[in-house]
Amino acid sequence: MQQSKALAILKSGRNVFLTGSAGAGKTYVLNQYIKYLKQHGVPVAITASTGIAATHMNGQTIHSWAGIGIKDYVSDRYLASLRDKKYFRDKMDKVKVLIIDEISMLHRAQLDAVDYVLKFFKQNDEPFGGIQVVFSGDFFQLPPIGEEWEEARDKFCFMSDAWVGSKAHICYLTEQYRQTNNALNDILNEIRSGMISDTTVSLLESRIEYFPDEIDAQTRLYTHNMDVDRINKGQLHNIDSSAKIFEAKVAGNPALVEVLKKSVLADESLELKIGAKVMFVRNNFDVGYVNGTLGNVSGYTEKDEPIIKTLDGEFHVAKPETWAIEDESGKALASFTQVPLRLAWAITIHKSQGMTLDSAFIDLSKAFEKGQGYVALSRLRDLNSLTLHGLNQTALEIDSLAMKADRRFQELSHLIDEKLDEKELQDSWASFIRYSGGTLDKKQIAKNVEKNKTKEKGQKKSTYEITLEYLREGLNLEEIAERRGLSTSAIVDHIGKIKETETDIDYDKFKPSNLILDKVRLAYSEIEFEENKILKPIFDFLGGEVSYEDIKKALLFID
């Protein structure tokens, strides 16, 4: 299917699965549709299954947007607690279109959970509460992480009730933009078809260099964490400078702490040196990095916080972040606090999904999961940018269920392509805009276009300046968080920074209750801090009775 036909189907309001091989332009089509929706004033939620993919779409993870976190199941009691949050309730009430990119990495149980959340808030038993859903991705990517006993059919989200109920129209893009008419594109197509020729094997083997002379500039991809750790530690050892050790701080139920240690990507003990190549392992959209952002340690702040220069030349301070397991009331049962970094001379193939690499050194000699070879090779634009360390049979195989599903997707896409006429589809565009509460008024559309241009330019302002503008408009915490697409906790951080210089704003509406204020004030007076205000010691002192966000609010009013 051509991109123009897929876009026409999207504009008709039909549920859609947008797919195709790597480099087929799925993200481009999505961005064109998002631009169209915004011009017509249709509320759209832009999400993805991973932080890396989310930043490509200027969105957030579906887990965060839908409030499901790492849950595979959401209870009515939990959803009722979300409904008590005005900003969350308003968000769900407004949304008319939900986009989920990199859908292949979303577990079937989690897609069912998203479906249940929308039905709950929309009070509508139609699939996804009656709104348009757009899935985008390629199931030849690695499957979602699941339980050890789960097979592919237990994990792939196209096997979920929510997927079947959505009756998504398959739009299988056939144009190629990343590996246009080159040898690598032919290799990837053969892997997808499950029919590997001798020519493909010979071409890949010609890229093998067991002892390459210069690979320092290349990203190294491995199938196993053990190899990644070995390379990273060796490269760090080669840097002739002193090291700093960052130890994680944990608190709470010991069993749940162990669960956090296994699930959090940050190491419990992290050793860094200036010049070390690192990767952020936490999303922080308001600051400007996501899980997967690469860079180098360029120095440290006065508080010994690492300063990272990213590959695009931006500087970010890697402040400690807290991962937590909470109960249904939001109380932390266990927490893990650490600098959100890991060494990144080498990364696993699994973590490379969603990236486009200029060149790579890839070891496929130990491939153990079908699809690993396809994922790794499809990160590149051409064969000349590839150096292989090794190759085995598994690396060239694809999950049989994914292959079977892909063939069916192609058949369904072909049928839809023949059945739907692009010009006739245009007749339904206006009715969908009206149904979604959008506008067809040309003057208003022109205003929206200018507004979006202004907003894009406004993003060049610092994140604090943008929040300051909303403060001056008199918006409350939840409203600012909703406008910014950030958590309320992040906005409280902004307010703390703004309060240092802006004295003409009424901050009292952000003040917590006197009871919380007194508790935090007592803890603050009793604890001896090595540095300035630190949240975790206060949190621990109060036995977890006061949330991190309320502690932040209280500290705004404690001298």
N, C-alpha and C positions, 0 to 999 in steps of 0.2 A: 504494500500500500504506500502511496506517495504521502508526503508530509501534509500537503494541502488537503487531501481527503480526510486524514486523521483529524486535522484541525477543524474541518467542517463538521465532523461528527461530534467532536467535543463541544462546539458552539451550539449544537442542537440540544444539549442538556442530557444526553444519554450517558449512562455509566460506561466507563471505558477502561480497558487494559491496554496500555500503550507499551509495545514491546518491539524487539528487533535485536540484531547483533550489536556488539560493542561498537560505538562510533556511528550508529545509524541516525543519530540526531534526536533521541528521545527528550533530552533536556531542552534542546532548542524548541521543540514543539510545545513543551510544557510552558516555557517562558513566554512564547507567543500567546498562549491561551491565558496565562495569568495577566499579561499586559492588557488583553482584550477585556477580561472581567473587571479589572480595576478601572479601565476607561468608562465602562458602563455601570460602575458603582455596585457591582455584585460582591458581597462579602465572601472571600475565599480564604481557606486555611491551607497554608503551604507547609507540608511536612515531609519527612523522610525517615527511613528506618535507622539511619546512622547519622552521627554528627557531621561527618565529612560530606555526605550527600546533602544534608540539610543546608550547609553553608553554600553549596553550589546553587541552591534554589532560593537563597536568602530566607530560609524558613527555620523551623525547629523540628526536633524529633517527634514522631507520632506518639511516642510513649509520654513525652512531656505534655504535648498539646492535649491529648485525651485524658491525662491524669492517671494513666495506668501504671506508670513507672516500670518496674520489672515484673509486674503481676501478670499471670496468665489467666486470672479470673478476678472479677470485681463483684463485690456484694452490693445489694441494695443499701445496706447500712453505710458502706463506704461512699456510694454515690450520693446518698442523702447528705453526708458531710461535705461533699464537693458542692452540692446545691446551695449550701449555706454561704458559700463564697460568691459574692455578687459578681466579681469580675469573671469568674469561671462560668457562672450561670448566664451572664450576658453574652459571653463569647459563644456558648453553645446555642443560644437563642438566635444570634445573628447569622451564624454560618450557613451558607447555601451551597457551597462547593468545597469538598475536601480532596486534596491532592496528596497521595502517598508515593514518594519516589523510592527507588531501590526496594520495591515491595518483596523481592525474592528473599530478603534477609529478615522479613517479619514472620515470626512463628504463627502457625494457623490459629493457635489458641489466643494469641494477642490480637489478631484481626477480628476474631469473634468478640473479644473484649471491647474493642473500639466500636464495633457494631452495637453492642449492648449499651455502651455509654451514650451513644447518639440516640438510640431508641428511648432511653430513659429520659434524657433531657428534652427531646423533641416531643415526648409523649405520643409517639407514632411508631406503630409496629412494622411499618414498611422497612425494607433493608436500609440500614444506616439512617434511620429516622426520616427517610423520604428525601434526603438531599442528594445531589450528584456526587458520586465518588469516582476519582480517577486514580487508577493504579498504574505505576510505571516501573519497568524493570525487565530483567532477563533471568530466567530460571536456570540458565547455564552457569550463573554465578554460584558460589558455594552456598549450601543450604543454611537455614537459621541454626543457631546453636540450640540444642535441646538436651534431653536426658540421654544417657548412654544407651538405653534400651530402645530409643525411638528410631524408626526407620524413616526414609524420606517422606513416605506418605503421611507419617505422623507429624511432620514438620512443615512441609510446603503449604503455604497459605491458600493455594488454589484448591486444596482439599477441604477447606473449611466451609461450614454452613453459611457464613457471611459472604464468602466469595460466590458460592453457588446461587445464593439468594439475590445477589446484586445483578445477575444476568448481564455482566459487563460485556460490551461490544469489543471484540478483539481487533486492535489496529496494529498490525505487524508491519513495521517500517522496513522497506527493502532497499532504501538508498544507503550509501556508505560514505562517511565523511572522515573518519579517523585513519583508516588504513585503505584509502581509495586505490583500487586496482593494483595492489602490490602483492608480493609473495606472502607477507604476513596475513593479509586478509584471506588469501586462498587457504592457508594453513588453518586459520580459525574456523572457516566454513567447513573444512573437512572434519575437524574435531566435533563440530556441532552435528554433522551428519552421521558420525560414528564410523566413517569409512576413511581410514588413514592410508594414503598412498606411500609407496616407497620414496617418491620424490619429496614428500613432506618430511619423512624421517631423515632423509639425507640432508635436506636443508637445515633442519634443526641440529643435527649432529655436526654440521659444518660450523655452527656457532659455539661449539663447546671448546672452552679453554680451561684446562684443569689448573693451570698456574699462570693466570693473566698477569702481565707486568703492571698495568695501571688500571685500577678499578676504583680508586678513591673517590672519584667524582660521581660514580654510579651508585644509585640506590640498590642495596642488596636484599633480595627476597629469598626467604627460606620457608620450608614447610613446617619445621619444628622449632619450638621455643628454645630448645637446648642449643641449637646452632646459632640462633639469634643472640642468645646470652653470651656464647663463647666469643663471637665476633665483637660484640659491643664492649665486653670487658677487656679484650685484647687491644682494641683501638684506644680505649680510655687509658690503659697502662702505658701506651706509647706517647702520651702527652706529657711532656717534661715540666710539670708544674704541680703545685700542692692541690690536694683534693679536699672537698667539703662533703661531709656525710649528713644526710637528712633522714632522720628516723621518724617513722609514722607514729602517731599517737592514737591509741585505741581506748575505747571505753564501752561499758555495757555488758550485756549477756555474753559470756565467753563462747558459747556455741555459735551465736549469731556473729560475733566478731570473727570467728574462723570462716564463716560463710562470706563475710565482707572481704577478708584477705584473699580468698580464692577468686572472687568476682571483680574486684577493683583492679584496674590495669596498672596503677601506680605501685611500685615496689615498696615493701615494708622498710627496706633500707636502701637509700639511693645515694650513690657516690657520683659527684660531678667535678669537673675541672673546666676552667675557662678554655673555650674552644671545642668542648664536647658537642657532638651532634645529638640533638634531642627531639622528642616528639611530645606535644601536649596530649594528655589522656583524659581530658575533661572538656566539655563544652562550656564556653563562657562568651556568649554572643555579644554581650554589652561591652566587654573588653576588646574582643576582636580575634579570639582564637577558638578552635574547636578540637574535638578529639581527632587527632591526625595531623594537626598543624606542625610542620617541621621547622627547625631552626638550629642555632648554635648558642651556647652560653657565652655571653660577651662580658659579663661581670656580675657584681652583686650589689644590692642596696645596702644602706647602713644597717638594716635589720637582717642582713645575710640572705635576702631573698634573691634567687637567680634572676638575672636580666637576660631575656632571650631575644636575639635578633632573628626574625623569621626569614624564610627564603625570599619573601617579597620586600624585605628591607624594613619592616616594621619592628619596633621594640615593645616587648611586653614584660612586665614583672610577673613571675610565676609565684603568686601568693598561695599559701596553703589552702587547700579545699577540703571540705568534709563530705564524706559519703556516709549515709546512714540508712539503717533499716528502721522504719517507723511502724507503729501500730495504726489502727484505723482512725484514731483520734489525732494522729500526727505526732505523737510522742516518740522520741528516739529510743529504740531498744538497744541499739548498738551503733557505734560510730567509728570511723576510720579517717584520720586527718593527716594529709601528706601534701607535699609539693606535687602538683599534677603533671609530672614529667616522667619520661623514661628515655634511656639511651636509644639512639635511632640510626646508627651506622647501618644496622640491619633491622628489618621488620619481617613479620610473618606475612605470608601471602594473604591470609585471612584479613589482616589489617590493611592490606593494600587496596581492597575493593573500594571503588569510587574514585581512585586516583588515576590521573594520566601522567605517565612518566616520560621524560625526554630520553632516558636510557636506563638500563637496569642490568645488574648481575644476578642471575636467577639460578638457584640450585633445585632442580626437579628430580634429583637422583633418589630422593627418599619420599617422593609423593605417596601419600597413604590414603588420600580421599579423592574420589572422582570429581573432576572439575577444577582441581588445584592448578593444573597446567593451563587450562583455558583462561582462568582468572588472571594468572600471572602474565601470560603472553598478551592478553587483550589490554593490558595497561599501556602498551607501547604503540607507537605510530607506524614503525616499519622494522624490518628484520635487522637492518644494519645497526640499530640502537640496542641490540640484544647481545649479551654475553651469557652463555650457559655454562654451568659448572658440571651438569650431568642431567640425565634424563632416564626415566623408567616407563614401563608400560602404563601404569596407573595414571601418570601425568597426562596421557593422551586420551583418557577415557572420560566419559560423561555419565552422570547418573541416568539409569535407564528410564526412570519415571519422568525426569526432566526432559529427556529426549522424546519420549512418547507424547508428553504434554505439548512440547514445542511443535511437533508435527501437527497435532490437533489444532493448536493456536493458528498455525499457518493456513490450515484448511478453513477454519472459521473466518479468519481475516479475509481470505479470498472470496468467500461467500458474501460477506458483508460488503466488500468492495464492489462486487458485481450488483448487489441488490440496491445499494443506496447511491443515488445520483447526487453529485456535489452541488449542482445548482438547485435541485429540489430541497436539499438539506437547508439551504439558506432561508427557505420559507419558514422554518421553525425557529430560527435564531431569535427573532423578536419576541415570540411568545415565551421562550425560556427566560429572556432578560426580564420580561414583565413578571413572570411567575417568581423569579428570584428577588424581586423588589428593586431591580436595577432601573436605569433610565435609558430612554431612546431619544431624548431631547438632544439635538446636535449642539446647542449652546452649552448644556451641562456636560456633555461628553468632552467638549473642548476645554471646559474648566477643569475637568478631572485630569485630562492630559497634562495641563499646565501644573496642576497640583502635584501630580506624580513626579513631574520633572523637578519641581521645587523641592519635593521631599527627597528625591535622589541627591540633589545638590546639598540639601540640609544634612545628609548623612556624613558629609565631610566635616561637620562640626564635631567637637568631642562629645562623647556619650553623656558627659555631665551637663554640657550646654543644652542638649536636647531635653534632658530631664528638667533643667532649670526653667525652660520655656513653659513646660506643663505646670510646674509649681506656680509660676506667675499667673497662669490661667485659673488657678484655684482648684485644680483637680485633686482628688484624694488618691491614696496609695494604690488602690486597686485599679482605678481609672488610668493612672499613669502606667502601671504595669501592663494593662491591656493595650494601651496605645503603643507602647514600646515593644510589646511582644516579649517581655522579660518577667522574671519572678518578682514578687513584692520584696523579697529579701534583697535582691540586687538593687532595687530602687532605694531601699533604706540605706544601702552603702553609698549610693549617689548623694542622698540627702546629707549624710554625714560629711562628705567632702565639700558639698556646696555650702553647708552651714558655717564652714570655717571662714568664708569670705563674703557671703551674702547675708547681711544682717537685716534686710528690710522685708523679710518673708515671715509669715506667721507659721512657726513650726509646731505650735502646741497641738494641732489636730493629729500629729503623728505620735504624740506622747502616749505610752501605755498606761494602764491603770496604776493608781497609787500603790496598790499592793505589789505589783510587779516591780515598780520603780523602787520601792523600799527594799525588796529582796535583792535586786541587782546592786543597789547602792551599798547594802551591807556586805555583799560578796566582794564588791570592788574595794571596799575599805579594809577587808580582812586579808586579801590576797596580795602577796608581794610579786609584782611583775618584773621580769627581766627587761621586757620591752614595754611599749605603750599598752593600750587596752587590748586584751586578748580574750576571745570569746570562750574557748574551750575550758580554761580554768574556772571561769565563772559558771559555765554550764555544769561542770563536774561538781563544783562547790554546792550548787543548788540541787544536786541529785537529779538533774534532768527535768525538774519541775517547770522550768521556764524555757521556752523554745529559743533557738539561736536568733530568730528574727526579733522576738520581743526583747532579748538582751541587747541586740543592736539598737533597737528603738530607745531603750532606757539609757544607753550610753550616750545618746545624743543630748541628754539633759543632765548628765553627771559631769561635773568639772573635775 
